[in-house]
Amino acid sequence: MEAEPYSLRDRRFWQLSFGLMLASVFVFSNLYVIQPILPLLAKQFNVSATESSLLFSVASFSLMISLLAFGFISDRIGRLGILKWTLVLSSIPLFLMPMVESFYTLVLLRLFVGIFSAGLPAVAVAYITEEVAPNSRGLAVTIYIASNALGGMAGRVFGGSWADAYTWESSFYVLGVFGLIISALCVMVLPKSQYFVSSKQPYSQDLKGMFIHLKNPMLIYAFIFGMMIQVSFSGIWVYLPFYLEGDPFYLSIQVISLLFLTYSMGVIGSPIAGKLADLYGTVRILFSGLIIMALGVLMTAIPNVVVIILGLAVMCLGFFTAHSLTSSWVGATAEHHKSGASSIYLFSYYIGVTVGGTGVGVIWTSMGWNGVILVSVTLPLISGWLFYRKIH
């Protein structure tokens, strides 16, 4: 008798959800742990703020490329092997980075962090879709996505707090040990795939099915909008530590890292936005999120720490509302090859992470924090206006 997909009543559903949650927390902690300690690394390696941002951007870039590769490969060889091996491999650079003396060797190791961090997001939703019953998938996906945000927030808070109290080198060792423990737990608890069916079609067909969406003008504007809100969001967070450690604030890295707790507004706001979208329409709530995000960014122009914290919270609420609903809108609007449309949106999203990390550095160097704010407000509003006009 063939086993049935896992539902809420099954122990293996909770094993699957728990395993993916642990993996997600580690992967996104590893990806973002570097962000609050960029000022420390810039000083230690004697590089500029823009150069130091390569440690963040290069991992985002390699993750972006690897997402597509692992997605295609997993359709042919399965999900769990990729997930488990990339978890282990993404831990290894954490033990090597504290030993290096060259900044660009550190950048190279972060490149590998990005490559191996792509394994989980490339396969997780497909694994859930195949193994979990339709009436239970929503909860499994929600737990996984919430863990993404939790991991990103935890990595930033841990990285800055630990580095300030001890050393940045020891924070990587601690996170590396955590990663190996998580890898072992995932091997033990994640259920084997029951419903995976290997794809026999050539890679060219996969690419054709994905890029056919670039012929749809509405989707193109959605992809650009997703990219621009992420350029803004990443630009703010990458250069915020450099802004707040200087005049007139002189905040410690530990205090600055605690500001990443405002991410919790996104964790809370995304599901609320989904419910409001069901009541009032996705487009209306999506663009309300954009306005809220822009307002939050503008609040950070006021040189008062309390106002900046409130602005960051407002920005996170608006960003995660706009991002989650744009992703949902893309999936609903694509008439076929929906996973391909979602992949292009995710690809665009990580282009935004990469550009926001290093590209905005040119603005930071020449115009300071007000220049970062100007770009971070203007790009989302212009792309949002074009997107809105196209779909109305």
C-alpha positions, 0 to 999 in steps of 0.5 A: 500500500502506497504511503499517503502524504504527511498531514498535521496528524502525522509525526513525520509532518512535524519532523519535516517542518522541524528539520527545515526550520533548523536548517533554515535558521542556520543557513540564513544566519550563516548568510547574514552573520557578516552584515553587522561586523562589516565595520570591524572587518573594514578596519582590520583589513584596511578596506573601505566600507564599499569594499567590505560590503563585497563580503555580503554581496558576493555571497548573495550573488553566488547564492543567486546563481546557485539557486537555479543550478541546484533547482535544476539538478534537484529535479533530476537527482532528488531533494534531500541529498542536495539539502543535507550535503550543502548544509555540511559544506556551508559550515566548512568556510566558517572554520577557515575564515578566522584563519585567513590574512587576506581580505580577498581570501575572505571574500572567496570563502564567502563566495562558497558560503553563498554557493552552498547556502543555495541548496536549502532554498532551492529545494525546500518548497519543492520538498514540502509540495511533494511530501505534504498533503495539500491541506497541510502545505500552507502551514509547512511553508509558513513555518519554513519562510518564517524561519528564513526571517528568523535565521537572518535576524538571529545571525545578525544579532548574534554576529554583532553581539558576540563579536563586540563581546569577544571576537568576530573570529570566535563567532564564526567558530561557534556558528560553524559548530552550530551548523554541523550540529544542525546538519546531523539533526537534519540527517536524523529527522528529515523524512525520506522522499516518498513522491519525488519523480525524476525529471527526464526533460532536457535542461533546455526545456526547463530554461525555456519554461522559465524565461518565457515569462520575460515575454509578459510585460506585467511580470517583468515590471513585478521582477523589477519592482522586487529587485528595487525594493531589495536594493533599497532594503539591503542598502539601508541595512549594509550601511546602517552600521557604518552610519551609527558607529560614527558622529553623532551616535558612536554606537557599539557594534553590539548595540547596532546588531540589536537593531536587527530585532526590528526584523520581527516586524516583518515576521509578524507583518507578512501573515497579517498582510496576507489576511488583509490581502484576502479581504481588500485585494493583493494589489491594494495592500501590496502598494500600501506596503510600499508606502509604509516602507518608504515612510520608514526609510525617510524616518531614518533621516532624523538623527535620533536613535529612537526615531531611527529604530521606529523607522527601521521597524516601519520599513521592515513592516512595509518591505515584508508586506510588499515583498511577500505579496509581490511574490504571491502576485507573481505566482498567481499571475503566471498562467503556466510554469509557475515555479519558473516565474517564482524562480525569476522573481527570486533571482531578481530579488537576489540581484537586488541584494547584491546591488544594494550591498555593494552598488549603493556603496558608491552613493554612501562614499560620495553622499553619505547617509542622506544619499543612501536614503534618497536612493532607497526611497526613489528606486522603489517608488519609481519602480512601484509606480511603473508596476502599478500603471502596468497592471491597471 
